[in-house]
């Protein structure tokens, strides 16, 4: 299941984080990072998914 989340996180980083943690602080941080730059959003999303 984590492989699917990582693939989703690469395509849509906030969706990958949402599937992992829900509407928490990490989700909103990931939206901000994705808006500032796509790559930081991907890195954060993969880190959140791999951490759990």
MOPAC internal coordinates of N, CA, C and O (Angstrom, degrees):
PM7 1SCF
backbone

  N    0.0000 0     0.00 0     0.00 0    0    0    0
  C    1.4508 1     0.00 0     0.00 0    1    0    0
  C    1.5294 1   111.21 1     0.00 0    2    1    0
  O    1.2310 1   120.05 1   146.58 1    3    2    1
  N    1.3344 1   117.50 1   -33.42 1    3    2    1
  C    1.4598 1   119.89 1   179.13 1    5    3    2
  C    1.5218 1   111.87 1   -65.09 1    6    5    3
  O    1.2310 1   119.88 1   147.90 1    7    6    5
  N    1.3208 1   117.83 1   -32.10 1    7    6    5
  C    1.4669 1   120.71 1   178.66 1    9    7    6
  C    1.5285 1   110.02 1   -62.90 1   10    9    7
  O    1.2310 1   120.56 1   138.34 1   11   10    9
  N    1.3279 1   116.53 1   -41.66 1   11   10    9
  C    1.4650 1   120.38 1   178.92 1   13   11   10
  C    1.5228 1   109.71 1   -65.00 1   14   13   11
  O    1.2310 1   120.06 1   137.79 1   15   14   13
  N    1.3354 1   117.48 1   -42.21 1   15   14   13
  C    1.4694 1   120.58 1   178.36 1   17   15   14
  C    1.5189 1   111.63 1   -63.44 1   18   17   15
  O    1.2310 1   119.94 1   141.92 1   19   18   17
  N    1.3169 1   117.73 1   -38.08 1   19   18   17
  C    1.4632 1   120.17 1   179.18 1   21   19   18
  C    1.5181 1   110.51 1   -67.17 1   22   21   19
  O    1.2310 1   120.04 1   139.62 1   23   22   21
  N    1.3267 1   117.54 1   -40.38 1   23   22   21
  C    1.4681 1   120.46 1   176.83 1   25   23   22
  C    1.5244 1   110.23 1   -62.81 1   26   25   23
  O    1.2310 1   120.38 1   137.00 1   27   26   25
  N    1.3363 1   116.88 1   -43.00 1   27   26   25
  C    1.4652 1   120.01 1   177.06 1   29   27   26
  C    1.5217 1   110.41 1   -63.91 1   30   29   27
  O    1.2310 1   120.25 1   142.10 1   31   30   29
  N    1.3381 1   117.12 1   -37.90 1   31   30   29
  C    1.4622 1   121.01 1  -179.92 1   33   31   30
  C    1.5228 1   111.57 1   -65.67 1   34   33   31
  O    1.2310 1   119.95 1   148.57 1   35   34   33
  N    1.3128 1   117.71 1   -31.43 1   35   34   33
  C    1.4623 1   119.89 1   177.74 1   37   35   34
  C    1.5238 1   110.09 1   -72.86 1   38   37   35
  O    1.2310 1   120.12 1   142.58 1   39   38   37
  N    1.3191 1   117.38 1   -37.42 1   39   38   37
  C    1.4621 1   120.74 1  -179.84 1   41   39   38
  C    1.5253 1   111.97 1   -78.69 1   42   41   39
  O    1.2310 1   120.13 1   132.29 1   43   42   41
  N    1.3231 1   117.36 1   -47.71 1   43   42   41
  C    1.4698 1   123.59 1  -179.68 1   45   43   42
  C    1.5299 1   108.85 1  -136.42 1   46   45   43
  O    1.2310 1   119.73 1   -91.11 1   47   46   45
  N    1.3186 1   118.13 1    88.89 1   47   46   45
  C    1.4692 1   120.59 1  -173.97 1   49   47   46
  C    1.5331 1   115.24 1   -53.82 1   50   49   47
  O    1.2310 1   118.61 1   135.35 1   51   50   49
  N    1.3424 1   120.25 1   -44.65 1   51   50   49
  C    1.4700 1   117.23 1  -179.79 1   53   51   50
  C    1.5366 1   113.52 1   -63.24 1   54   53   51
  O    1.2310 1   120.09 1   146.85 1   55   54   53
  N    1.3108 1   117.43 1   -33.15 1   55   54   53
  C    1.4621 1   120.14 1   178.64 1   57   55   54
  C    1.5279 1   110.70 1   -66.40 1   58   57   55
  O    1.2310 1   120.16 1   139.61 1   59   58   57
  N    1.3138 1   117.29 1   -40.39 1   59   58   57
  C    1.4624 1   120.33 1   177.32 1   61   59   58
  C    1.5157 1   112.29 1   -61.88 1   62   61   59
  O    1.2310 1   120.54 1   138.43 1   63   62   61
  N    1.3310 1   116.57 1   -41.57 1   63   62   61
  C    1.4637 1   120.65 1   178.09 1   65   63   62
  C    1.5247 1   110.05 1   -68.66 1   66   65   63
  O    1.2310 1   120.15 1   138.95 1   67   66   65
  N    1.3179 1   117.31 1   -41.05 1   67   66   65
  C    1.4682 1   120.86 1   178.56 1   69   67   66
  C    1.5256 1   111.25 1   -59.43 1   70   69   67
  O    1.2310 1   120.13 1   137.68 1   71   70   69
  N    1.3153 1   117.35 1   -42.32 1   71   70   69
  C    1.4617 1   120.56 1   179.39 1   73   71   70
  C    1.5263 1   111.79 1   -65.56 1   74   73   71
  O    1.2310 1   120.35 1   153.10 1   75   74   73
  N    1.3297 1   116.93 1   -26.90 1   75   74   73
  C    1.4611 1   120.66 1  -178.12 1   77   75   74
  C    1.5262 1   112.03 1   -86.57 1   78   77   75
  O    1.2310 1   120.08 1   133.27 1   79   78   77
  N    1.3526 1   117.45 1   -46.73 1   79   78   77
  C    1.4683 1   119.89 1  -171.16 1   81   79   78
  C    1.5189 1   114.51 1  -120.29 1   82   81   79
  O    1.2310 1   119.04 1   169.78 1   83   82   81
  N    1.3114 1   119.44 1   -10.22 1   83   82   81
  C    1.4609 1   121.09 1  -178.48 1   85   83   82
  C    1.5233 1   111.49 1    83.65 1   86   85   83
  O    1.2310 1   121.19 1    21.83 1   87   86   85
  N    1.3305 1   115.34 1  -158.17 1   87   86   85
  C    1.4652 1   121.12 1  -176.18 1   89   87   86
  C    1.5292 1   110.95 1   -88.69 1   90   89   87
  O    1.2310 1   120.46 1  -117.67 1   91   90   89
  N    1.3011 1   116.72 1    62.33 1   91   90   89
  C    1.4540 1   121.40 1   179.28 1   93   91   90
  C    1.5154 1   111.19 1  -106.28 1   94   93   91
  O    1.2310 1   121.46 1    12.46 1   95   94   93
  N    1.2985 1   114.80 1  -167.54 1   95   94   93
  C    1.4552 1   120.87 1  -179.48 1   97   95   94
  C    1.5186 1   113.34 1   -63.31 1   98   97   95
  O    1.2310 1   120.69 1   144.15 1   99   98   97
  N    1.3352 1   116.29 1   -35.85 1   99   98   97
  C    1.4691 1   119.58 1   179.53 1  101   99   98
  C    1.5279 1   111.28 1   -64.25 1  102  101   99
  O    1.2310 1   120.60 1   144.42 1  103  102  101
  N    1.3241 1   116.45 1   -35.58 1  103  102  101
  C    1.4661 1   120.17 1   178.90 1  105  103  102
  C    1.5262 1   110.62 1   -62.95 1  106  105  103
  O    1.2310 1   120.72 1   131.32 1  107  106  105
  N    1.3300 1   116.22 1   -48.68 1  107  106  105
  C    1.4710 1   119.69 1  -177.91 1  109  107  106
  C    1.5244 1   111.20 1   -68.46 1  110  109  107
  O    1.2310 1   120.15 1   144.13 1  111  110  109
  N    1.3213 1   117.32 1   -35.87 1  111  110  109
  C    1.4633 1   120.50 1   175.20 1  113  111  110
  C    1.5204 1   110.47 1   -62.70 1  114  113  111
  O    1.2310 1   120.49 1   140.60 1  115  114  113
  N    1.3256 1   116.66 1   -39.40 1  115  114  113
  C    1.4552 1   119.87 1  -179.88 1  117  115  114
  C    1.5220 1   111.18 1   -67.97 1  118  117  115
  O    1.2310 1   119.88 1   142.53 1  119  118  117
  N    1.3149 1   117.84 1   -37.47 1  119  118  117
  C    1.4716 1   119.64 1   175.93 1  121  119  118
  C    1.5169 1   109.80 1   -61.66 1  122  121  119
  O    1.2310 1   120.21 1   136.05 1  123  122  121
  N    1.3315 1   117.20 1   -43.95 1  123  122  121
  C    1.4651 1   120.57 1   178.47 1  125  123  122
  C    1.5254 1   111.23 1   -62.18 1  126  125  123
  O    1.2310 1   120.26 1   134.91 1  127  126  125
  N    1.3205 1   117.11 1   -45.09 1  127  126  125
  C    1.4615 1   120.33 1   179.44 1  129  127  126
  C    1.5248 1   111.53 1   -64.26 1  130  129  127
  O    1.2310 1   120.16 1   141.80 1  131  130  129
  N    1.3196 1   117.31 1   -38.20 1  131  130  129
  C    1.4649 1   120.94 1   179.35 1  133  131  130
  C    1.5240 1   110.45 1   -67.39 1  134  133  131
  O    1.2310 1   119.99 1   142.97 1  135  134  133
  N    1.3153 1   117.62 1   -37.03 1  135  134  133
  C    1.4628 1   120.44 1   177.68 1  137  135  134
  C    1.5280 1   111.47 1   -68.99 1  138  137  135
  O    1.2310 1   120.47 1   145.36 1  139  138  137
  N    1.3213 1   116.71 1   -34.64 1  139  138  137
  C    1.4665 1   120.41 1   179.18 1  141  139  138
  C    1.5254 1   112.15 1   -75.87 1  142  141  139
  O    1.2310 1   120.75 1   152.82 1  143  142  141
  N    1.3066 1   116.16 1   -27.18 1  143  142  141
  C    1.4593 1   120.92 1   179.49 1  145  143  142
  C    1.5089 1   109.14 1   179.38 1  146  145  143
  O    1.2310 1   120.64 1   -45.54 1  147  146  145
  N    1.2873 1   116.38 1   134.46 1  147  146  145
  C    1.4720 1   120.84 1  -174.59 1  149  147  146
  C    1.5274 1   112.00 1   -63.51 1  150  149  147
  O    1.2310 1   120.14 1   139.40 1  151  150  149
  N    1.3253 1   117.34 1   -40.60 1  151  150  149
  C    1.4739 1   121.68 1  -177.21 1  153  151  150
  C    1.5333 1   111.87 1   -64.40 1  154  153  151
  O    1.2310 1   118.54 1   134.44 1  155  154  153
  N    1.3415 1   120.39 1   -45.56 1  155  154  153
  C    1.4714 1   118.22 1   176.91 1  157  155  154
  C    1.5261 1   113.17 1   -60.22 1  158  157  155
  O    1.2310 1   120.14 1   146.02 1  159  158  157
  N    1.3200 1   117.33 1   -33.98 1  159  158  157
  C    1.4611 1   120.74 1   176.29 1  161  159  158
  C    1.5155 1   111.76 1   -64.65 1  162  161  159
  O    1.2310 1   120.62 1   138.70 1  163  162  161
  N    1.3246 1   116.41 1   -41.30 1  163  162  161
  C    1.4687 1   120.53 1   178.51 1  165  163  162
  C    1.5281 1   110.59 1   -65.33 1  166  165  163
  O    1.2310 1   120.51 1   134.43 1  167  166  165
  N    1.3215 1   116.62 1   -45.57 1  167  166  165
  C    1.4722 1   120.55 1  -179.02 1  169  167  166
  C    1.5199 1   110.17 1   -60.63 1  170  169  167
  O    1.2310 1   120.41 1   134.39 1  171  170  169
  N    1.3222 1   116.83 1   -45.61 1  171  170  169
  C    1.4612 1   120.43 1   179.93 1  173  171  170
  C    1.5255 1   110.89 1   -63.56 1  174  173  171
  O    1.2310 1   120.02 1   136.64 1  175  174  173
  N    1.3162 1   117.57 1   -43.36 1  175  174  173
  C    1.4615 1   121.05 1  -178.85 1  177  175  174
  C    1.5263 1   111.75 1   -63.51 1  178  177  175
  O    1.2310 1   120.30 1   134.43 1  179  178  177
  N    1.3125 1   117.02 1   -45.57 1  179  178  177
  C    1.4697 1   120.30 1   179.38 1  181  179  178
  C    1.5222 1   110.12 1   -65.25 1  182  181  179
  O    1.2310 1   120.05 1   142.75 1  183  182  181
  N    1.3297 1   117.51 1   -37.25 1  183  182  181
  C    1.4555 1   121.15 1   178.57 1  185  183  182
  C    1.5322 1   110.88 1   -64.20 1  186  185  183
  O    1.2310 1   120.21 1   136.86 1  187  186  185
  N    1.3262 1   117.20 1   -43.14 1  187  186  185
  C    1.4677 1   121.16 1   179.16 1  189  187  186
  C    1.5337 1   110.35 1   -63.61 1  190  189  187
  O    1.2310 1   120.33 1   137.35 1  191  190  189
  N    1.3224 1   116.97 1   -42.65 1  191  190  189
  C    1.4604 1   120.09 1  -178.79 1  193  191  190
  C    1.5250 1   111.30 1   -69.24 1  194  193  191
  O    1.2310 1   120.17 1   138.90 1  195  194  193
  N    1.3234 1   117.29 1   -41.10 1  195  194  193
  C    1.4711 1   120.77 1  -178.37 1  197  195  194
  C    1.5320 1   112.02 1   -72.14 1  198  197  195
  O    1.2310 1   120.54 1   153.35 1  199  198  197
  N    1.3296 1   116.58 1   -26.65 1  199  198  197
  C    1.4514 1   120.54 1  -177.87 1  201  199  198
  C    1.5252 1   112.45 1   -67.21 1  202  201  199
  O    1.2310 1   119.90 1   147.79 1  203  202  201
  N    1.3097 1   117.79 1   -32.21 1  203  202  201
  C    1.4702 1   121.03 1  -175.92 1  205  203  202
  C    1.4907 1   113.08 1   -92.96 1  206  205  203
  O    1.2310 1   120.10 1   180.00 1  207  206  205

